[in-house]
Amino acid sequence: DQLCLTPHQIKKFVVTHREHLHPKGYATLFLFKVEKNFFVALVHWDDARRLKVDVRRLANDFVWNADYRFRVVLPQLAL
């Protein structure tokens, strides 16, 4: 739960920190939770330089391929 962002935080990050999204069309990942279910928002640029968002349910049977060079955004936790 501590690694999750809220949908509002994800939107705010995308609007205020676009320069940190992967520049070559690869997705930037954001973990969030709805009720007891975990999801990943994949934010990426399409070929026309428009932002696209896909949402996937985080499941144990899905493998995230490192070939896609994902970036992951997590909240800064207090020490």
URCORDA-V608126 format. One record per pair of residues at least 24 apart in sequence whose ideal C-beta (glycine too) atoms are under 7 Angstrom apart, sorted by the first residue. I is the first residue (numbers start at 1). GAP is how many residues later the second one is. D is the distance in Angstrom with one decimal. If there is no record, write none. Layout:
i-><I,I>
gap-><GAP,GAP>
d-><D,D>
//
This chain:
i-><1,2,3,3,4,4,4,5,5,5,5,6,7,10,13,14,14,21,22,22,26,26,26,27,27,28,28,29,29,29,30>
gap-><32,75,28,71,27,28,29,25,26,27,70,26,25,31,60,29,37,24,47,49,42,43,44,41,43,43,45,41,42,43,43>
d-><6.6,6.0,5.5,5.3,5.2,5.2,4.7,5.5,6.7,5.5,5.9,6.7,6.2,5.7,6.1,5.7,6.8,7.0,6.7,5.2,5.5,4.6,6.5,6.8,5.7,4.4,6.2,5.2,6.9,4.7,5.3>
//
